[in-house]
Amino acid sequence: MTGFGLTHKRKKLSGLVTGLDESEWPQWIKFSLEAARLSPSAVNRQPWRFHIEPDSITVSVNVKKREYGISKRLCCGIAMLHIETAAINYGMKGHWEFLKQPQVAKYTIYTKRGSRK
């Protein structure tokens, strides 16, 4: 039971994110990305990558990493759940748009009136 009680090393956001500069991220994005970064993944591989725009987070799979016979998209789905839960907890509701590989989906927040952009 190696590592029992210890936290697995997690990748830094700087190595997982493209798009909008971190200094320009809205607070809900920071909160959501940190939740996703800490979410569990099969064999601790963290296969997700994030592309940031002012009102959205796009989740993609890292196609360069080794396969273990477990769907990377499934792991990304777990990260997506963490993104949405954190965003809602921060008061930002949105919707998911599913995308073609290697992208998985894009979470876009609703406008202030609750309608889609």
PDB file as gemmi writes it, atoms N, CA and C in Angstrom:
CRYST1    1.000    1.000    1.000  90.00  90.00  90.00 P 1                      
ATOM      1  N   MET A   1       0.840  -1.184   0.000  1.00  0.00           N  
ATOM      2  CA  MET A   1       0.000   0.000   0.000  1.00  0.00           C  
ATOM      3  C   MET A   1       0.880   1.239   0.000  1.00  0.00           C  
ATOM      4  N   THR A   2       1.645   1.365  -1.035  1.00  0.00           N  
ATOM      5  CA  THR A   2       2.515   2.531  -1.130  1.00  0.00           C  
ATOM      6  C   THR A   2       1.693   3.791  -1.280  1.00  0.00           C  
ATOM      7  N   GLY A   3       2.119   4.815  -0.615  1.00  0.00           N  
ATOM      8  CA  GLY A   3       1.431   6.091  -0.724  1.00  0.00           C  
ATOM      9  C   GLY A   3       0.158   6.177   0.080  1.00  0.00           C  
ATOM     10  N   PHE A   4      -0.121   5.174   0.940  1.00  0.00           N  
ATOM     11  CA  PHE A   4      -1.357   5.203   1.724  1.00  0.00           C  
ATOM     12  C   PHE A   4      -1.425   6.480   2.545  1.00  0.00           C  
ATOM     13  N   GLY A   5      -2.510   7.189   2.386  1.00  0.00           N  
ATOM     14  CA  GLY A   5      -2.712   8.412   3.145  1.00  0.00           C  
ATOM     15  C   GLY A   5      -2.030   9.627   2.549  1.00  0.00           C  
ATOM     16  N   LEU A   6      -1.315   9.455   1.461  1.00  0.00           N  
ATOM     17  CA  LEU A   6      -0.640  10.586   0.831  1.00  0.00           C  
ATOM     18  C   LEU A   6      -1.418  11.044  -0.389  1.00  0.00           C  
ATOM     19  N   THR A   7      -1.303  12.294  -0.699  1.00  0.00           N  
ATOM     20  CA  THR A   7      -1.952  12.836  -1.883  1.00  0.00           C  
ATOM     21  C   THR A   7      -1.072  12.579  -3.098  1.00  0.00           C  
ATOM     22  N   HIS A   8      -1.660  12.100  -4.181  1.00  0.00           N  
ATOM     23  CA  HIS A   8      -0.903  11.930  -5.416  1.00  0.00           C  
ATOM     24  C   HIS A   8      -0.513  13.299  -5.938  1.00  0.00           C  
ATOM     25  N   LYS A   9       0.628  13.353  -6.591  1.00  0.00           N  
ATOM     26  CA  LYS A   9       1.048  14.612  -7.196  1.00  0.00           C  
ATOM     27  C   LYS A   9       0.094  14.962  -8.318  1.00  0.00           C  
ATOM     28  N   ARG A  10      -0.330  16.188  -8.357  1.00  0.00           N  
ATOM     29  CA  ARG A  10      -1.232  16.681  -9.390  1.00  0.00           C  
ATOM     30  C   ARG A  10      -0.456  17.659 -10.257  1.00  0.00           C  
ATOM     31  N   LYS A  11      -0.757  17.674 -11.534  1.00  0.00           N  
ATOM     32  CA  LYS A  11      -0.121  18.609 -12.452  1.00  0.00           C  
ATOM     33  C   LYS A  11      -0.556  20.034 -12.113  1.00  0.00           C  
ATOM     34  N   LYS A  12       0.326  20.974 -12.379  1.00  0.00           N  
ATOM     35  CA  LYS A  12      -0.011  22.379 -12.183  1.00  0.00           C  
ATOM     36  C   LYS A  12      -0.924  22.835 -13.310  1.00  0.00           C  
ATOM     37  N   LEU A  13      -1.793  23.783 -13.019  1.00  0.00           N  
ATOM     38  CA  LEU A  13      -2.701  24.297 -14.047  1.00  0.00           C  
ATOM     39  C   LEU A  13      -1.946  24.869 -15.236  1.00  0.00           C  
ATOM     40  N   SER A  14      -0.806  25.462 -14.985  1.00  0.00           N  
ATOM     41  CA  SER A  14      -0.047  26.074 -16.076  1.00  0.00           C  
ATOM     42  C   SER A  14       0.302  25.061 -17.169  1.00  0.00           C  
ATOM     43  N   GLY A  15       0.412  23.789 -16.824  1.00  0.00           N  
ATOM     44  CA  GLY A  15       0.714  22.760 -17.807  1.00  0.00           C  
ATOM     45  C   GLY A  15      -0.513  22.132 -18.438  1.00  0.00           C  
ATOM     46  N   LEU A  16      -1.690  22.534 -17.982  1.00  0.00           N  
ATOM     47  CA  LEU A  16      -2.938  21.946 -18.457  1.00  0.00           C  
ATOM     48  C   LEU A  16      -3.804  22.909 -19.262  1.00  0.00           C  
ATOM     49  N   VAL A  17      -3.458  24.193 -19.246  1.00  0.00           N  
ATOM     50  CA  VAL A  17      -4.364  25.225 -19.764  1.00  0.00           C  
ATOM     51  C   VAL A  17      -3.742  26.016 -20.913  1.00  0.00           C  
ATOM     52  N   THR A  18      -4.590  26.310 -21.923  1.00  0.00           N  
ATOM     53  CA  THR A  18      -4.237  27.227 -23.003  1.00  0.00           C  
ATOM     54  C   THR A  18      -5.350  28.272 -23.089  1.00  0.00           C  
ATOM     55  N   GLY A  19      -5.130  29.264 -23.919  1.00  0.00           N  
ATOM     56  CA  GLY A  19      -6.156  30.285 -24.128  1.00  0.00           C  
ATOM     57  C   GLY A  19      -5.896  31.535 -23.318  1.00  0.00           C  
ATOM     58  N   LEU A  20      -6.949  32.059 -22.754  1.00  0.00           N  
ATOM     59  CA  LEU A  20      -6.907  33.298 -21.987  1.00  0.00           C  
ATOM     60  C   LEU A  20      -5.804  33.252 -20.930  1.00  0.00           C  
ATOM     61  N   ASP A  21      -5.027  34.319 -20.825  1.00  0.00           N  
ATOM     62  CA  ASP A  21      -3.964  34.403 -19.830  1.00  0.00           C  
ATOM     63  C   ASP A  21      -4.534  34.284 -18.428  1.00  0.00           C  
ATOM     64  N   GLU A  22      -3.823  33.574 -17.568  1.00  0.00           N  
ATOM     65  CA  GLU A  22      -4.293  33.325 -16.204  1.00  0.00           C  
ATOM     66  C   GLU A  22      -4.650  34.610 -15.458  1.00  0.00           C  
ATOM     67  N   SER A  23      -3.953  35.693 -15.719  1.00  0.00           N  
ATOM     68  CA  SER A  23      -4.239  36.960 -15.040  1.00  0.00           C  
ATOM     69  C   SER A  23      -5.615  37.512 -15.428  1.00  0.00           C  
ATOM     70  N   GLU A  24      -6.193  37.002 -16.520  1.00  0.00           N  
ATOM     71  CA  GLU A  24      -7.494  37.468 -16.996  1.00  0.00           C  
ATOM     72  C   GLU A  24      -8.638  36.499 -16.682  1.00  0.00           C  
ATOM     73  N   TRP A  25      -8.352  35.387 -16.016  1.00  0.00           N  
ATOM     74  CA  TRP A  25      -9.401  34.419 -15.712  1.00  0.00           C  
ATOM     75  C   TRP A  25     -10.398  34.989 -14.713  1.00  0.00           C  
ATOM     76  N   PRO A  26     -11.684  34.879 -15.002  1.00  0.00           N  
ATOM     77  CA  PRO A  26     -12.681  35.222 -13.988  1.00  0.00           C  
ATOM     78  C   PRO A  26     -12.553  34.261 -12.795  1.00  0.00           C  
ATOM     79  N   GLN A  27     -12.975  34.691 -11.647  1.00  0.00           N  
ATOM     80  CA  GLN A  27     -12.865  33.861 -10.441  1.00  0.00           C  
ATOM     81  C   GLN A  27     -13.552  32.516 -10.593  1.00  0.00           C  
ATOM     82  N   TRP A  28     -14.698  32.466 -11.255  1.00  0.00           N  
ATOM     83  CA  TRP A  28     -15.404  31.189 -11.382  1.00  0.00           C  
ATOM     84  C   TRP A  28     -14.569  30.189 -12.176  1.00  0.00           C  
ATOM     85  N   ILE A  29     -13.779  30.673 -13.137  1.00  0.00           N  
ATOM     86  CA  ILE A  29     -12.924  29.781 -13.918  1.00  0.00           C  
ATOM     87  C   ILE A  29     -11.786  29.257 -13.054  1.00  0.00           C  
ATOM     88  N   LYS A  30     -11.154  30.122 -12.276  1.00  0.00           N  
ATOM     89  CA  LYS A  30     -10.090  29.675 -11.369  1.00  0.00           C  
ATOM     90  C   LYS A  30     -10.600  28.589 -10.433  1.00  0.00           C  
ATOM     91  N   PHE A  31     -11.755  28.831  -9.846  1.00  0.00           N  
ATOM     92  CA  PHE A  31     -12.381  27.908  -8.900  1.00  0.00           C  
ATOM     93  C   PHE A  31     -12.701  26.576  -9.587  1.00  0.00           C  
ATOM     94  N   SER A  32     -13.260  26.641 -10.782  1.00  0.00           N  
ATOM     95  CA  SER A  32     -13.657  25.440 -11.525  1.00  0.00           C  
ATOM     96  C   SER A  32     -12.448  24.640 -12.000  1.00  0.00           C  
ATOM     97  N   LEU A  33     -11.424  25.318 -12.494  1.00  0.00           N  
ATOM     98  CA  LEU A  33     -10.229  24.615 -12.957  1.00  0.00           C  
ATOM     99  C   LEU A  33      -9.505  23.923 -11.815  1.00  0.00           C  
ATOM    100  N   GLU A  34      -9.457  24.559 -10.685  1.00  0.00           N  
ATOM    101  CA  GLU A  34      -8.800  23.931  -9.534  1.00  0.00           C  
ATOM    102  C   GLU A  34      -9.569  22.684  -9.102  1.00  0.00           C  
ATOM    103  N   ALA A  35     -10.885  22.743  -9.135  1.00  0.00           N  
ATOM    104  CA  ALA A  35     -11.699  21.569  -8.811  1.00  0.00           C  
ATOM    105  C   ALA A  35     -11.434  20.442  -9.810  1.00  0.00           C  
ATOM    106  N   ALA A  36     -11.358  20.785 -11.091  1.00  0.00           N  
ATOM    107  CA  ALA A  36     -11.096  19.776 -12.120  1.00  0.00           C  
ATOM    108  C   ALA A  36      -9.693  19.194 -11.979  1.00  0.00           C  
ATOM    109  N   ARG A  37      -8.737  20.038 -11.686  1.00  0.00           N  
ATOM    110  CA  ARG A  37      -7.350  19.586 -11.522  1.00  0.00           C  
ATOM    111  C   ARG A  37      -7.233  18.556 -10.413  1.00  0.00           C  
ATOM    112  N   LEU A  38      -8.025  18.723  -9.371  1.00  0.00           N  
ATOM    113  CA  LEU A  38      -7.970  17.816  -8.230  1.00  0.00           C  
ATOM    114  C   LEU A  38      -8.870  16.594  -8.380  1.00  0.00           C  
ATOM    115  N   SER A  39      -9.659  16.549  -9.446  1.00  0.00           N  
ATOM    116  CA  SER A  39     -10.580  15.415  -9.617  1.00  0.00           C  
ATOM    117  C   SER A  39      -9.809  14.132  -9.908  1.00  0.00           C  
ATOM    118  N   PRO A  40     -10.396  12.993  -9.544  1.00  0.00           N  
ATOM    119  CA  PRO A  40      -9.702  11.718  -9.763  1.00  0.00           C  
ATOM    120  C   PRO A  40      -9.691  11.322 -11.235  1.00  0.00           C  
ATOM    121  N   SER A  41      -8.675  10.546 -11.604  1.00  0.00           N  
ATOM    122  CA  SER A  41      -8.597  10.006 -12.961  1.00  0.00           C  
ATOM    123  C   SER A  41      -7.970   8.615 -12.885  1.00  0.00           C  
ATOM    124  N   ALA A  42      -8.259   7.798 -13.878  1.00  0.00           N  
ATOM    125  CA  ALA A  42      -7.721   6.437 -13.912  1.00  0.00           C  
ATOM    126  C   ALA A  42      -6.194   6.480 -13.919  1.00  0.00           C  
ATOM    127  N   VAL A  43      -5.601   5.641 -13.144  1.00  0.00           N  
ATOM    128  CA  VAL A  43      -4.154   5.529 -12.960  1.00  0.00           C  
ATOM    129  C   VAL A  43      -3.468   6.895 -12.801  1.00  0.00           C  
ATOM    130  N   ASN A  44      -4.188   7.836 -12.232  1.00  0.00           N  
ATOM    131  CA  ASN A  44      -3.676   9.168 -11.911  1.00  0.00           C  
ATOM    132  C   ASN A  44      -3.012   9.856 -13.106  1.00  0.00           C  
ATOM    133  N   ARG A  45      -3.577   9.677 -14.292  1.00  0.00           N  
ATOM    134  CA  ARG A  45      -2.924  10.211 -15.495  1.00  0.00           C  
ATOM    135  C   ARG A  45      -3.352  11.615 -15.867  1.00  0.00           C  
ATOM    136  N   GLN A  46      -4.415  12.134 -15.290  1.00  0.00           N  
ATOM    137  CA  GLN A  46      -4.896  13.480 -15.591  1.00  0.00           C  
ATOM    138  C   GLN A  46      -4.857  13.769 -17.099  1.00  0.00           C  
ATOM    139  N   PRO A  47      -5.667  13.071 -17.890  1.00  0.00           N  
ATOM    140  CA  PRO A  47      -5.565  13.200 -19.344  1.00  0.00           C  
ATOM    141  C   PRO A  47      -6.244  14.434 -19.922  1.00  0.00           C  
ATOM    142  N   TRP A  48      -6.771  15.287 -19.088  1.00  0.00           N  
ATOM    143  CA  TRP A  48      -7.515  16.439 -19.581  1.00  0.00           C  
ATOM    144  C   TRP A  48      -6.613  17.635 -19.844  1.00  0.00           C  
ATOM    145  N   ARG A  49      -7.083  18.440 -20.756  1.00  0.00           N  
ATOM    146  CA  ARG A  49      -6.472  19.739 -21.045  1.00  0.00           C  
ATOM    147  C   ARG A  49      -7.626  20.722 -21.165  1.00  0.00           C  
ATOM    148  N   PHE A  50      -7.361  21.975 -20.839  1.00  0.00           N  
ATOM    149  CA  PHE A  50      -8.408  22.982 -20.812  1.00  0.00           C  
ATOM    150  C   PHE A  50      -8.024  24.178 -21.682  1.00  0.00           C  
ATOM    151  N   HIS A  51      -8.991  24.663 -22.431  1.00  0.00           N  
ATOM    152  CA  HIS A  51      -8.811  25.893 -23.208  1.00  0.00           C  
ATOM    153  C   HIS A  51      -9.793  26.907 -22.630  1.00  0.00           C  
ATOM    154  N   ILE A  52      -9.275  28.078 -22.257  1.00  0.00           N  
ATOM    155  CA  ILE A  52     -10.069  29.070 -21.531  1.00  0.00           C  
ATOM    156  C   ILE A  52     -10.403  30.263 -22.404  1.00  0.00           C  
ATOM    157  N   GLU A  53     -11.670  30.643 -22.368  1.00  0.00           N  
ATOM    158  CA  GLU A  53     -12.165  31.892 -22.945  1.00  0.00           C  
ATOM    159  C   GLU A  53     -12.896  32.611 -21.812  1.00  0.00           C  
ATOM    160  N   PRO A  54     -13.215  33.896 -21.948  1.00  0.00           N  
ATOM    161  CA  PRO A  54     -13.805  34.638 -20.830  1.00  0.00           C  
ATOM    162  C   PRO A  54     -15.075  34.021 -20.244  1.00  0.00           C  
ATOM    163  N   ASP A  55     -15.859  33.321 -21.073  1.00  0.00           N  
ATOM    164  CA  ASP A  55     -17.128  32.779 -20.571  1.00  0.00           C  
ATOM    165  C   ASP A  55     -17.230  31.266 -20.734  1.00  0.00           C  
ATOM    166  N   SER A  56     -16.093  30.601 -20.987  1.00  0.00           N  
ATOM    167  CA  SER A  56     -16.182  29.154 -21.215  1.00  0.00           C  
ATOM    168  C   SER A  56     -14.875  28.421 -20.905  1.00  0.00           C  
ATOM    169  N   ILE A  57     -15.035  27.106 -20.692  1.00  0.00           N  
ATOM    170  CA  ILE A  57     -13.918  26.185 -20.510  1.00  0.00           C  
ATOM    171  C   ILE A  57     -14.149  25.016 -21.470  1.00  0.00           C  
ATOM    172  N   THR A  58     -13.182  24.764 -22.349  1.00  0.00           N  
ATOM    173  CA  THR A  58     -13.255  23.618 -23.243  1.00  0.00           C  
ATOM    174  C   THR A  58     -12.332  22.535 -22.704  1.00  0.00           C  
ATOM    175  N   VAL A  59     -12.870  21.316 -22.598  1.00  0.00           N  
ATOM    176  CA  VAL A  59     -12.118  20.173 -22.108  1.00  0.00           C  
ATOM    177  C   VAL A  59     -11.715  19.307 -23.309  1.00  0.00           C  
ATOM    178  N   SER A  60     -10.438  18.941 -23.356  1.00  0.00           N  
ATOM    179  CA  SER A  60      -9.909  18.068 -24.406  1.00  0.00           C  
ATOM    180  C   SER A  60      -9.087  16.968 -23.756  1.00  0.00           C  
ATOM    181  N   VAL A  61      -8.823  15.909 -24.518  1.00  0.00           N  
ATOM    182  CA  VAL A  61      -7.936  14.861 -24.021  1.00  0.00           C  
ATOM    183  C   VAL A  61      -6.517  15.132 -24.500  1.00  0.00           C  
ATOM    184  N   ASN A  62      -5.564  14.735 -23.689  1.00  0.00           N  
ATOM    185  CA  ASN A  62      -4.164  14.820 -24.064  1.00  0.00           C  
ATOM    186  C   ASN A  62      -3.856  13.590 -24.907  1.00  0.00           C  
ATOM    187  N   VAL A  63      -3.760  13.753 -26.207  1.00  0.00           N  
ATOM    188  CA  VAL A  63      -3.572  12.616 -27.110  1.00  0.00           C  
ATOM    189  C   VAL A  63      -2.137  12.093 -27.098  1.00  0.00           C  
ATOM    190  N   LYS A  64      -1.221  12.815 -26.483  1.00  0.00           N  
ATOM    191  CA  LYS A  64       0.182  12.406 -26.481  1.00  0.00           C  
ATOM    192  C   LYS A  64       0.497  11.371 -25.401  1.00  0.00           C  
ATOM    193  N   LYS A  65      -0.357  11.240 -24.413  1.00  0.00           N  
ATOM    194  CA  LYS A  65      -0.088  10.329 -23.305  1.00  0.00           C  
ATOM    195  C   LYS A  65      -0.503   8.905 -23.628  1.00  0.00           C  
ATOM    196  N   ARG A  66       0.125   7.962 -22.969  1.00  0.00           N  
ATOM    197  CA  ARG A  66      -0.100   6.533 -23.147  1.00  0.00           C  
ATOM    198  C   ARG A  66      -1.517   6.112 -22.755  1.00  0.00           C  
ATOM    199  N   GLU A  67      -2.052   5.125 -23.462  1.00  0.00           N  
ATOM    200  CA  GLU A  67      -3.364   4.542 -23.144  1.00  0.00           C  
ATOM    201  C   GLU A  67      -3.184   3.398 -22.145  1.00  0.00           C  
ATOM    202  N   TYR A  68      -4.155   3.194 -21.289  1.00  0.00           N  
ATOM    203  CA  TYR A  68      -4.130   2.086 -20.331  1.00  0.00           C  
ATOM    204  C   TYR A  68      -5.367   1.216 -20.486  1.00  0.00           C  
ATOM    205  N   GLY A  69      -6.045   1.299 -21.614  1.00  0.00           N  
ATOM    206  CA  GLY A  69      -7.248   0.520 -21.810  1.00  0.00           C  
ATOM    207  C   GLY A  69      -8.463   1.105 -21.111  1.00  0.00           C  
ATOM    208  N   ILE A  70      -8.324   2.320 -20.616  1.00  0.00           N  
ATOM    209  CA  ILE A  70      -9.415   3.015 -19.941  1.00  0.00           C  
ATOM    210  C   ILE A  70      -9.650   4.318 -20.694  1.00  0.00           C  
ATOM    211  N   SER A  71     -10.886   4.604 -20.993  1.00  0.00           N  
ATOM    212  CA  SER A  71     -11.221   5.777 -21.790  1.00  0.00           C  
ATOM    213  C   SER A  71     -10.752   7.077 -21.140  1.00  0.00           C  
ATOM    214  N   LYS A  72      -9.972   7.840 -21.885  1.00  0.00           N  
ATOM    215  CA  LYS A  72      -9.566   9.160 -21.417  1.00  0.00           C  
ATOM    216  C   LYS A  72     -10.772  10.087 -21.351  1.00  0.00           C  
ATOM    217  N   ARG A  73     -11.737   9.861 -22.243  1.00  0.00           N  
ATOM    218  CA  ARG A  73     -12.939  10.695 -22.245  1.00  0.00           C  
ATOM    219  C   ARG A  73     -13.744  10.482 -20.954  1.00  0.00           C  
ATOM    220  N   LEU A  74     -13.710   9.266 -20.415  1.00  0.00           N  
ATOM    221  CA  LEU A  74     -14.385   9.005 -19.147  1.00  0.00           C  
ATOM    222  C   LEU A  74     -13.745   9.840 -18.044  1.00  0.00           C  
ATOM    223  N   CYS A  75     -12.422   9.856 -18.000  1.00  0.00           N  
ATOM    224  CA  CYS A  75     -11.715  10.680 -17.014  1.00  0.00           C  
ATOM    225  C   CYS A  75     -12.052  12.154 -17.209  1.00  0.00           C  
ATOM    226  N   CYS A  76     -12.141  12.592 -18.457  1.00  0.00           N  
ATOM    227  CA  CYS A  76     -12.505  13.983 -18.740  1.00  0.00           C  
ATOM    228  C   CYS A  76     -13.924  14.272 -18.251  1.00  0.00           C  
ATOM    229  N   GLY A  77     -14.800  13.271 -18.347  1.00  0.00           N  
ATOM    230  CA  GLY A  77     -16.160  13.430 -17.842  1.00  0.00           C  
ATOM    231  C   GLY A  77     -16.178  13.698 -16.348  1.00  0.00           C  
ATOM    232  N   ILE A  78     -15.290  13.063 -15.619  1.00  0.00           N  
ATOM    233  CA  ILE A  78     -15.185  13.306 -14.178  1.00  0.00           C  
ATOM    234  C   ILE A  78     -14.725  14.740 -13.932  1.00  0.00           C  
ATOM    235  N   ALA A  79     -13.742  15.197 -14.705  1.00  0.00           N  
ATOM    236  CA  ALA A  79     -13.284  16.588 -14.587  1.00  0.00           C  
ATOM    237  C   ALA A  79     -14.415  17.560 -14.941  1.00  0.00           C  
ATOM    238  N   MET A  80     -15.215  17.203 -15.957  1.00  0.00           N  
ATOM    239  CA  MET A  80     -16.339  18.057 -16.358  1.00  0.00           C  
ATOM    240  C   MET A  80     -17.342  18.204 -15.219  1.00  0.00           C  
ATOM    241  N   LEU A  81     -17.626  17.111 -14.528  1.00  0.00           N  
ATOM    242  CA  LEU A  81     -18.538  17.170 -13.387  1.00  0.00           C  
ATOM    243  C   LEU A  81     -18.003  18.121 -12.325  1.00  0.00           C  
ATOM    244  N   HIS A  82     -16.709  18.058 -12.083  1.00  0.00           N  
ATOM    245  CA  HIS A  82     -16.094  18.951 -11.099  1.00  0.00           C  
ATOM    246  C   HIS A  82     -16.145  20.409 -11.554  1.00  0.00           C  
ATOM    247  N   ILE A  83     -15.943  20.646 -12.846  1.00  0.00           N  
ATOM    248  CA  ILE A  83     -16.030  22.012 -13.376  1.00  0.00           C  
ATOM    249  C   ILE A  83     -17.426  22.567 -13.165  1.00  0.00           C  
ATOM    250  N   GLU A  84     -18.432  21.815 -13.576  1.00  0.00           N  
ATOM    251  CA  GLU A  84     -19.808  22.301 -13.469  1.00  0.00           C  
ATOM    252  C   GLU A  84     -20.235  22.494 -12.015  1.00  0.00           C  
ATOM    253  N   THR A  85     -19.889  21.549 -11.151  1.00  0.00           N  
ATOM    254  CA  THR A  85     -20.247  21.653  -9.737  1.00  0.00           C  
ATOM    255  C   THR A  85     -19.594  22.872  -9.097  1.00  0.00           C  
ATOM    256  N   ALA A  86     -18.324  23.097  -9.401  1.00  0.00           N  
ATOM    257  CA  ALA A  86     -17.626  24.259  -8.848  1.00  0.00           C  
ATOM    258  C   ALA A  86     -18.205  25.561  -9.390  1.00  0.00           C  
ATOM    259  N   ALA A  87     -18.508  25.597 -10.676  1.00  0.00           N  
ATOM    260  CA  ALA A  87     -19.083  26.812 -11.274  1.00  0.00           C  
ATOM    261  C   ALA A  87     -20.436  27.130 -10.634  1.00  0.00           C  
ATOM    262  N   ILE A  88     -21.272  26.121 -10.486  1.00  0.00           N  
ATOM    263  CA  ILE A  88     -22.589  26.328  -9.861  1.00  0.00           C  
ATOM    264  C   ILE A  88     -22.420  26.781  -8.426  1.00  0.00           C  
ATOM    265  N   ASN A  89     -21.471  26.165  -7.715  1.00  0.00           N  
ATOM    266  CA  ASN A  89     -21.204  26.568  -6.332  1.00  0.00           C  
ATOM    267  C   ASN A  89     -20.765  28.019  -6.271  1.00  0.00           C  
ATOM    268  N   TYR A  90     -20.092  28.483  -7.309  1.00  0.00           N  
ATOM    269  CA  TYR A  90     -19.642  29.874  -7.382  1.00  0.00           C  
ATOM    270  C   TYR A  90     -20.755  30.805  -7.882  1.00  0.00           C  
ATOM    271  N   GLY A  91     -21.894  30.216  -8.283  1.00  0.00           N  
ATOM    272  CA  GLY A  91     -23.029  31.015  -8.742  1.00  0.00           C  
ATOM    273  C   GLY A  91     -23.109  31.176 -10.251  1.00  0.00           C  
ATOM    274  N   MET A  92     -22.333  30.383 -10.985  1.00  0.00           N  
ATOM    275  CA  MET A  92     -22.295  30.505 -12.442  1.00  0.00           C  
ATOM    276  C   MET A  92     -22.875  29.244 -13.080  1.00  0.00           C  
ATOM    277  N   LYS A  93     -24.086  29.350 -13.591  1.00  0.00           N  
ATOM    278  CA  LYS A  93     -24.715  28.215 -14.270  1.00  0.00           C  
ATOM    279  C   LYS A  93     -24.426  28.301 -15.758  1.00  0.00           C  
ATOM    280  N   GLY A  94     -24.375  27.141 -16.387  1.00  0.00           N  
ATOM    281  CA  GLY A  94     -24.082  27.104 -17.810  1.00  0.00           C  
ATOM    282  C   GLY A  94     -24.593  25.842 -18.448  1.00  0.00           C  
ATOM    283  N   HIS A  95     -24.055  25.545 -19.633  1.00  0.00           N  
ATOM    284  CA  HIS A  95     -24.459  24.346 -20.360  1.00  0.00           C  
ATOM    285  C   HIS A  95     -23.241  23.742 -21.056  1.00  0.00           C  
ATOM    286  N   TRP A  96     -23.329  22.441 -21.327  1.00  0.00           N  
ATOM    287  CA  TRP A  96     -22.264  21.726 -22.020  1.00  0.00           C  
ATOM    288  C   TRP A  96     -22.629  21.528 -23.482  1.00  0.00           C  
ATOM    289  N   GLU A  97     -21.652  21.689 -24.343  1.00  0.00           N  
ATOM    290  CA  GLU A  97     -21.772  21.368 -25.761  1.00  0.00           C  
ATOM    291  C   GLU A  97     -20.728  20.294 -26.040  1.00  0.00           C  
ATOM    292  N   PHE A  98     -21.164  19.118 -26.482  1.00  0.00           N  
ATOM    293  CA  PHE A  98     -20.235  18.024 -26.739  1.00  0.00           C  
ATOM    294  C   PHE A  98     -19.568  18.211 -28.091  1.00  0.00           C  
ATOM    295  N   LEU A  99     -18.268  17.911 -28.146  1.00  0.00           N  
ATOM    296  CA  LEU A  99     -17.443  18.190 -29.314  1.00  0.00           C  
ATOM    297  C   LEU A  99     -16.789  16.917 -29.856  1.00  0.00           C  
ATOM    298  N   LYS A 100     -16.220  17.018 -31.050  1.00  0.00           N  
ATOM    299  CA  LYS A 100     -15.522  15.891 -31.665  1.00  0.00           C  
ATOM    300  C   LYS A 100     -14.111  15.776 -31.092  1.00  0.00           C  
ATOM    301  N   GLN A 101     -13.577  14.563 -31.127  1.00  0.00           N  
ATOM    302  CA  GLN A 101     -12.240  14.288 -30.605  1.00  0.00           C  
ATOM    303  C   GLN A 101     -11.179  15.092 -31.327  1.00  0.00           C  
ATOM    304  N   PRO A 102     -10.113  15.513 -30.691  1.00  0.00           N  
ATOM    305  CA  PRO A 102      -9.735  15.197 -29.328  1.00  0.00           C  
ATOM    306  C   PRO A 102     -10.424  16.063 -28.269  1.00  0.00           C  
ATOM    307  N   GLN A 103     -11.210  17.037 -28.706  1.00  0.00           N  
ATOM    308  CA  GLN A 103     -11.976  17.808 -27.738  1.00  0.00           C  
ATOM    309  C   GLN A 103     -13.074  16.928 -27.179  1.00  0.00           C  
ATOM    310  N   VAL A 104     -13.531  17.267 -25.997  1.00  0.00           N  
ATOM    311  CA  VAL A 104     -14.595  16.494 -25.363  1.00  0.00           C  
ATOM    312  C   VAL A 104     -15.862  17.336 -25.283  1.00  0.00           C  
ATOM    313  N   ALA A 105     -15.762  18.489 -24.624  1.00  0.00           N  
ATOM    314  CA  ALA A 105     -16.945  19.332 -24.454  1.00  0.00           C  
ATOM    315  C   ALA A 105     -16.540  20.734 -24.028  1.00  0.00           C  
ATOM    316  N   LYS A 106     -17.486  21.662 -24.218  1.00  0.00           N  
ATOM    317  CA  LYS A 106     -17.266  23.059 -23.850  1.00  0.00           C  
ATOM    318  C   LYS A 106     -18.369  23.480 -22.892  1.00  0.00           C  
ATOM    319  N   TYR A 107     -17.967  24.025 -21.728  1.00  0.00           N  
ATOM    320  CA  TYR A 107     -18.908  24.534 -20.738  1.00  0.00           C  
ATOM    321  C   TYR A 107     -18.959  26.048 -20.884  1.00  0.00           C  
ATOM    322  N   THR A 108     -20.124  26.570 -21.222  1.00  0.00           N  
ATOM    323  CA  THR A 108     -20.313  28.008 -21.408  1.00  0.00           C  
ATOM    324  C   THR A 108     -21.340  28.483 -20.405  1.00  0.00           C  
ATOM    325  N   ILE A 109     -21.017  29.575 -19.724  1.00  0.00           N  
ATOM    326  CA  ILE A 109     -21.960  30.102 -18.741  1.00  0.00           C  
ATOM    327  C   ILE A 109     -23.103  30.813 -19.446  1.00  0.00           C  
ATOM    328  N   TYR A 110     -24.242  30.841 -18.755  1.00  0.00           N  
ATOM    329  CA  TYR A 110     -25.390  31.583 -19.260  1.00  0.00           C  
ATOM    330  C   TYR A 110     -25.155  33.068 -19.029  1.00  0.00           C  
ATOM    331  N   THR A 111     -25.841  33.887 -19.795  1.00  0.00           N  
ATOM    332  CA  THR A 111     -25.780  35.329 -19.558  1.00  0.00           C  
ATOM    333  C   THR A 111     -26.476  35.623 -18.234  1.00  0.00           C  
ATOM    334  N   LYS A 112     -26.397  36.831 -17.780  1.00  0.00           N  
ATOM    335  CA  LYS A 112     -26.961  37.205 -16.480  1.00  0.00           C  
ATOM    336  C   LYS A 112     -28.471  36.970 -16.383  1.00  0.00           C  
ATOM    337  N   ARG A 113     -29.156  36.986 -17.504  1.00  0.00           N  
ATOM    338  CA  ARG A 113     -30.587  36.780 -17.486  1.00  0.00           C  
ATOM    339  C   ARG A 113     -30.961  35.299 -17.510  1.00  0.00           C  
ATOM    340  N   GLY A 114     -29.960  34.416 -17.499  1.00  0.00           N  
ATOM    341  CA  GLY A 114     -30.233  32.987 -17.482  1.00  0.00           C  
ATOM    342  C   GLY A 114     -30.404  32.363 -18.842  1.00  0.00           C  
ATOM    343  N   SER A 115     -30.190  33.143 -19.911  1.00  0.00           N  
ATOM    344  CA  SER A 115     -30.343  32.587 -21.252  1.00  0.00           C  
ATOM    345  C   SER A 115     -28.974  32.212 -21.803  1.00  0.00           C  
ATOM    346  N   ARG A 116     -28.968  31.361 -22.805  1.00  0.00           N  
ATOM    347  CA  ARG A 116     -27.709  30.962 -23.428  1.00  0.00           C  
ATOM    348  C   ARG A 116     -27.168  32.082 -24.287  1.00  0.00           C  
ATOM    349  N   LYS A 117     -25.866  32.117 -24.376  1.00  0.00           N  
ATOM    350  CA  LYS A 117     -25.224  33.121 -25.236  1.00  0.00           C  
ATOM    351  C   LYS A 117     -25.344  32.720 -26.671  1.00  0.00           C  
TER     352      LYS A 117                                                      
END                                                                             
